[in-house]
Every structure is written in structure tokens, then in C-alpha cells.
Amino acid sequence: MDTIKFAKYNRGRRKEFQISTIIYENENGIYAKKIPLTIEAESHINRLKHKYSLLKDMYKNVDVVPPCYEGNIAVFDFIEGKTIGELLLDSLDSKDTLIQRIKEYVSKIFQMKSSKA
């Protein structure tokens, strides 16, 4: 049986971006669903596959999680680990270490794959 671990509803956005994100856990692991809350938001969810294709071909050091679909619902594997924010919190005791890590993460994240010209 699936257990809801987290739910977020974005009703404050424009209608085309009003979605819910729900994280579930079952015997097979953890996964997330992005569900449109309005008819207008369905196209936003359906464009996630195209955005995935663009991003995975763009970034050198970022693994982008591909969406799977159940109708108009995007389903993603849940990747466990520390966020960059959590990693940076570990550096708050030293200003120099914090600045160095920020520079390191920004440099790593924004390395792009060479364009195919």
C-alpha cells in the first residue's frame, strides 16, 4: 500500500502552473507524482518530458530524472541524498569554506556539454 510522505499544492500560481507534488512510499521504494490541479496545467505536466530531454543534453554534471506518465500525471523516481542547501549548511562554521563550496557547486552545476555544431 502506498503511503503519502509529503504533499504540496500550488493553488497560488497562474492556472497553467497549478499542480500538486505528492511523494509516496511503498514496498518498492519512494516516488513522486506531479498532478495538474487545473485543465490548463495539464500542458505544463505534459511538457516535462520535453524539458527533461533538453536538460539532460545540456548539463555535463547534472543527472536529470526522467518522467514517466500515467495519463496526465508525471511520475518520477525519488533520488535520496543531501540537497546543495544541506551541504552548504555543513560549511556555515567557516566563511572561507562556505564561499569555496559555493564556488565549487556553481562551477560544477553550470558546466555545459559542448554544443553540437
N, C-alpha and C positions, 0 to 999 in steps of 0.2 A: 504494500500500500504506500502511496506517495504522501509524504509529509511536507507541508509548506514550512520552509525555513525563513523566508523573507518575502515581503510583498511591497511594491511601491506603485502608486497610481499617480499619473501625471495629468490631472484634470485642469491644471492651471495654464497649460500650454495652448497654442492655437490648435484647432480641431484636428488638423492633419498630423499633429505630433502627440496627440493624447493617447498614450499607451500605458500598459501595466507591465512591470517586470516582476516575475514570480520565480523564486528559487525553490526547487523541490529536492527532496532526498528520498531515495528508495533503496531496495536491496542491491541495486546495480550501481549506485553512486549518486552524485549530485548533478543537477542540470537546471538550466534557466529557460524560461519561456518569455517572449515578448509578444504581448497580445494587444491588438488595436482596440481602443475603447470607443472609437467612432468609425463610421464608414470611411470618412476622409483619411483616417490614419492607416487604413489597410494598404494604401500605396506606399506609405513610409516603411511599413514592415516588409512588403514585397521587394523594396529596393535594397534591403540589407544584403541580399545575395550579390548584387552588382557592386555595392560598396566593398564587400569582402574581396571580390576579385580585384578591384582597383588597389586596395590597401596591401594585399599580400604580394602584389607585384611591385609595390613602391618602396616598402621599408626593408632594409637589409637585416636588422637585428630585432625585429618585432614579429612574433608569431601571432597571426590574426586567427581567431576562432571562427570556423565556417558555420553558417546557419544551416539547419535542416528545417523542413517545413511540414507542418500538419495543417493543411489548408492555408489560412491567412495568419497562422501563428508561427513565429520563428522560434526554433529550439536550438539551444547552444549547450555544448559540454561545459561544465563548470571547471575552471582551472584554479586549483588551490595554490596559494603562495602569498607572499607579502606584497603589498602594493608599494609603489615608489614612495608614497607618503609615509607608510610604516617604516620603510628602510631609512628614510631621512630622519624620522623621529629618533632612531638609534644614534644619530650623529649630533643631536642637539647639545651635548655636553661640550662640544668643541666647534667654535665658529669656523675655524680653518678646515676642519674635517667636513663640516656641513657644506661649505662652499665648494670644496673639492668634489664631494659626491654629487652635488647638483650639476656641476660642470660635466662630470663623468656620465651621468644619466642622460643629460640633454644631448651630449655628443653621440652617445650610443643610440638613443632613440631616433634621432633625426638623421642618421646615416641612411642615405637613399641608395637603392640599387642603381647601377648605371643605366641610363636610358638606351633603348634600342633604336639607334639612328640609322 
